[in-house]
Amino acid sequence: MEIKYIILALALVMYLLVIIFQNKKVWMTSVAALVVIFLGFLAQGGAISGNVFEPLSGLGALARHIFLELINWNILMIYVGSMIIAALFIYSRVPARIADALVAVSPSTGIAVILILAMTGIISIFVENVATVLVMAPIAIALSKKLKLNPVPFMVGLAVMSNLEGTATLVGDPPSMIFASYAHYSFNDFFVHQGKLSIFFFIQAGMIMGCIFFYCFFRKAKEKATVDRENVISYLPLWLLLIMIFGLAVISFLTPELGYSSGCFVLGLGIIGLVWYKLIQKKNRSEVWTLVKELDWETIFFLIGIFVVVGAISETGLLNDFALWLAHVTGGSKFLGFMLIILFSVLISGFVDNVPYIIVMLPVAGSLAETLGIQKELFMFALLIGSCLGGNLTPFGASANVVAMGILKKEGHPITFPGFLKISAPFTILTTAAAAITLWLVWA
């Protein structure tokens, strides 16, 4: 058996186990990565025939290739740094204060709810989705109780809007970072690329459609809402967040390639934030350690394993084989290929973690576009939109959905799978369609 089919079998088993044992997914990807590395060293040493990774001269060169090229440390540093800043931003209570201000200026409760949902999406561009839902949930529950609103569509709205906007920028979600790594996109490329509108604006088309959708639930709430204003602890985390955004934009102009500068910059800001938290906020070592420990380290180690396994899949030529097969299936039709990627991605991501899926499929989408002789952005953007917005389809398609359901159950408003689907399915269809149509008009 050729070595590439052994790698394929290993990857399929890994994905199956990740789906079945979600709580153990880091172990599954880590073991698979170690097996792949072991096979790579055996192949390099001549113990087995074929190559797992690109042929390199010597075991040292192979080790450097795996740990310095396949594992994207720049993306990992951006993720850790942005998570620290996001955690401090939530601690500062600035998001709650902004929500209070939106309620105060809204002419009716219905408008206030839509503004809060839109704000949730905007915050989620820079803050992890689950954290965003946890920050905004108390505001949604309090407002619903005070005005006797049904909290179910409000809470579901918080979850799906946070998932929607997480795709919009390089620092929004792991899939966006993975995309940037593969396509060599800078922070600015998410807004404009090759003189054309980029992924940020397609997601905003989806958000506008999402706001219209949820306005149908709350348009009858005409009463003027009032809330007690939150006290802000500090505005420094907000400034760190703004500096991160501005700094990444500047770095994108200076170094178009996604080198280590952006990762070092964001991680450095995160460390400054931790120093501020410890010294200025007078937190003890245990409290600082708790903040760091509660960051999403599982995703970091999950990504490391995935980077190695998918790197091996790519370098053995399996992804090119798959792309050629898809080109055959679509019969060379650009539109059919576009629709196939969108629909397949939505359905898969409604039930499966989109991180491993998008890592595998990005090279496939790019190769398929090249095979059909079109710009690869059309298919890669379609993949990003479908896989990220598709997570809104089911209650377990995204972690934010699970958290929202848990909060509703705790508040005495449990929601069933069909009940969630009644809101999430039309939302997913409408927002994905809006983003996909906008993408097609710009890049097709």
N, C-alpha and C positions, 0 to 999 in steps of 0.2 A: 504493500500500500504506500502511495506517495505521502511524503511528510505533510503536505498541505491538507490532505484529507484527515490525517490524524489531528492536526490543529483544528480543523473544522468540527470534528466530532467532539473534541475537548471543549470548544467554545459553545456548542449546542448543549452539552451536558451542563456547563456552567450557567447558561441562561435559564435552562429549565429549573435548576436548583435555586437560582436567584428568585424566580417567580414563585416557586413552592415555599421556600424558606426566606421570606422577606427580612426577617429579623437577623438572619445569619448571612446576609448578602456579602458583607465584607470578607467573611471567611471564605466564601465560595470564590470570589474574584481573586483573593490573595493566593489561595492554593492553586488556582488555574494559572495565575501569572508565574508562580514559582515553577510549576511543571513546564510551562512554555520556555522559561529561562533555562531550565535544566536541559530540555530538548535542544535549545539553541546552542548551548555549550557542547553537547554531544555531537551535534552536526558540525560545528566549527572544528572540533577535534578529530573528525573523521570516524567517530564511533558508529554513526548512522548516516545513511545516504540522504542527500538533499540538503536544503537550507531552510531554516525557520525564519531567519532574518536575512537582510541583504548580506552577500558575501563580504567579509571583512578580514583584514590581515591580523590574525592573532586574537587570543582570548581577551586581552586588555582592551583592544579596539571594540570588540563586541560588547564588553561590559559598559564602556563609555557610551556606546550607541544606545544601549537599553536605558541606562539611568540618566543620561543627559539629553537624549534626543527623543526617545519614545515617551518618556514621562515629562510632561510639560510643567516644569517647576514655576514658570512665570504665571501660568493660569492658577496654579495652586496658591501662590503667594497673593495674587489679586483676591482670590476667594477668601483666604484667611483674614487678610487686612480689611476687606469690605465687611466681613461678618463682625469683626470687632467694632468697627465704626457703627454698624447697624445696631448692635447690642447697646452701645452707649447712647445712640440716638433715641432708642426706645426708653432707656433709663432716664433721659433728660425730660421726658413728658412733653416735648415739643409737638409730636404728632397729635396728642390729645388736645393740646391748646389750639392747633390749627383747625381740628374738627369742630371744636366749640365755636370758633370764629365763623366757620362756614354755616353752622346752624343759626348763629345770631344774625347773619346778613341775608338768610334765605327768606323769601316771601311766604313760603308754605313748607309744611313737613315733607311733602312729596319731593320738592326741589332740594330740601336739606338732605334727604336720604340719597338722592342721586349724586349730589356733590360729595357726600361722604364716601360713596362707592367709587367715584372717580378719583378722589384723593387717596383711597386705599390702593388703587391701581398705580397711581403716581409714586407713592411711597415704596410700593413693591418693585419699582424699577431699580431701587438701590438697596432695599432691605429684603431679607429672606422671606418667602411667602408665608410660612407658618408664623413667624414672628410678627408680621404685619397683621395677620388675622387676630392674633392674641392681643395686640395693642388696640385694635379697633373694635373688638367684640364687646368690651364693657360699654362703650359709647352706643353701639347698636342696641344692646339689650336694654340699657337705661332709657333710651329714646323710645323704644318699642313699648316698654311698660308704661311710661308716662303718658303716651298718646294712644294707648290701647291698639297698637299695630301688631299684625302677625309677624313675629320675629323670624320665621322660617325663610321667606324670600330675602330678607335683609341679611341674615347670616350666610345663606348660600351665595348671595351676591358678593359679600366680602371675600369668600373663598375663591370664586371663579374670576372675579376682577383682579385679585392679586396674582393668580396664575397667569392670566392673560398678559398683564404688563411686565411680568418677569422676563419676557423674551426681548424686550425693546432695546436694551443696551448691553454692552459688553459685561457690565458688572451685575446684571439683573439676576441671572440664574446660571447654574452649571452648563445647560445646553448652549447658551449664548457664548460662554467662555470657550467651550469645546469648538463651536463653530468658528470663533475668532482664531483659535489656534490652527485649525485645519485650513481655513481660507486665507490666513495671514491678514486678518482684518484688524485695523486699529480702532480705538474708541470712536473716532470721527466717522469711520466707514459705516458704522451702524446708522448714521444719519444721511450721508451722501456718499455714493461710491460711483466712480467713473462718470461723474456729472449727473447721475440719476438719484432719485429718492431711494433710500434704503429701508431696511427692515423696520426701523423705528416708526416710520410713517404708515406702514402697512398695519402694524399693530394698533396705531391710533385710530385707523379706520374701523378696526374691530372694536375698540373701546367705545367709540361714538355709537356704533350699533348696539353694544351692550348697554349703554346708558339709556338709549331709546327703549330697549327691551324691558329694562327694570322700571322705567317710568310708567309703563303700563300697569305695574303692580301697585304703584304708590300715587298715581295721579289724582285719586279721589281724596287723598289726605291734604285738605286745604288749610287746616289749622296752623297758625304760626307757632313754631317750636321755640322753647327756651331751655337753656341748660346753665348749670353752674360752671364757671370757667376754672380750668385746671391751673395750678401753679407750676410754672416751669422751674426745674431744678437748675438748669444751665443751658445756655445757647452754644457752648463750645462744640458739642458733638454735631450740631447743625453746621457750624463753620467747617469742621473736619470733613463732613459729607460734601459740602460745596467745594472745598479745596480739592477733594479727591476728584470730583467731576471736572473742574476746571483744569486741574493738573493733568489728568488723563487726556483731555482734549489737546493741551499744549504738547504733551509728549507725542501724541499722534502726528502732529505737524512736524515735529523735530525728527522723529524716528518712525517712519511709516511701517516698518516691519515690527512685529510684536516680539521685541527682545525682552531682556530681563529688566529694563528700566521701569516699565509700568508696574511690574510686580513688586520691585523693591520700593517704589514710591508709595504704593497703596499699603504694603506691609509696614513701612516706616510710619505712615500716618496712624495706622492701628496701634503701633507700639507707643507713639506719642499720646494717643488716647488712653492707653492703659496706665501710663505714667501719671497723666492728669487725674485719672480715676483713683489711683493709689495715693498720690501726694496732696492734690488740691481737694478732692472729695473725702480725703481722710479715711479711706477704706483699708481694712487690715488685709494681711496676706491671704487669709482664707477667702475673703470676699472677692478679691481679684482672681484667685485661682478658680473659684466657682464660676465667674463670668467666662473665663477662658475654657474651662472644662465643658461648659454647656454650649459651646460653639458646635457647629455641625461637622465634627471630626469624622463621623462615619462616612460622609460623602467624600471627604478628602482621601481616605484610604481606599474607598470604593473606586474612585477615579484612577488612583495609581495602578490598581490591578487591571482595570479596564484598558488603560492606555497601553499596557504591555501586551495583553491578549489581542486587542484589535490591531496593534502594530504588527504583530506576527501574522494575523489574518491578511492584512493589507500587503505585506511584503512577500507572502507566498503566492500572491496573484489571485486569491479567491474572490476578492471584491471586484476585480476587473471581469472575472468570469461571470459573476452575478449581473454586472452592468450589461454585458453583452446579451445575456439571456433576457433581461428586461427590454432591451432595445428590440429584440426579436418579438417579444410578446406585444409590444406597442406598435409594431409594424412601421417604425420610423415616424410615428405621429407625435409631434411636440405637445399638442393639446391632450392626447390620451396619456402620454407620460406624465404630464403635469397633474392631471386629475388622479391618476393612479397613485402618485406619491402623496398627494393631499389626503385622499380617502383612506389609503392603507395606513398612513401615519396617525390619523385621527382614531381609527379603530384600534390599532395596536396600543397607542398611548393611553387610551381609555382604560386599559386593563394592566399594562406593563410599564415598569419604570422607563421613562423616556431617555435617561442618560445613556445606558448601554445601547439602546436602539439607535440613537442619533449618532453615536460614535461609529457604529458599524455602517450606517446608511449614508453618511456624508460623502465618503469616497465613492460610493455606488452612485449617488445622485450626480456628483461631479463627472464621473466617468460616463454615465448615461447621456448627460448633456453634450459632452465632447463627441460621443459616438453619433449623436443626432446632428452635430454641427451647429449647436446653439450655445448662447452664453450660459455658463454653469450656474450663475446666480439665480436664474429662474427656478431651477429644480432644487437648489440648496435652500433658497428662501422658502419654497413650498414645503420642504421637509421640516424646516424650523417652525413654520407656522402650524403645520398639521400636528407635529409631535408635541408641541408645547400647548396649543389650544385644545388638543384632543384630551389632555389630562383632565379637562373640565367635564368630560362626558359622564363619568360615573363617580359615585361617592368615594371609591378607592383609587381613582385615577391620579390623584395628587394628595400629598400629605395635608395640605391646607383644607381640602375637602373633609378628610377624616377628622381633623381638629374641629371644624365648624359643626359637624354632626355630633361630636362629643359634647360641645358647649350647649347645643340645642337640647340634647338629652338631659344634661344636668339642669337646665332651666325648665324642664317639664314639657318640652316640645319635641319629642323624638320624631325623627323623620325616617321613613322607610326608603328602600332602594327605589321603588316606583315613584315615591313622592319627590325624591331628589332628582330623578330622571325627568320628571315633569317640568322642572325648571332648567336643569342643566342641558338637556338634549337640544331644545330650541335655542338656548343661549349659545351653545357650541356651534350649532349649524349656522346661525346668523352671523356670529363674529368671525368664524372661519371663512365663510363665504365673502364677507365684506373685505377681510384682509387679502384673500386669494384673488378676488376680482381686481382690487387695487394693484396688487403685485403683477397680475397678468397685463393690465393696461400699461404699466410702466416698463416692464422688462421683456414681455413676449416679442 
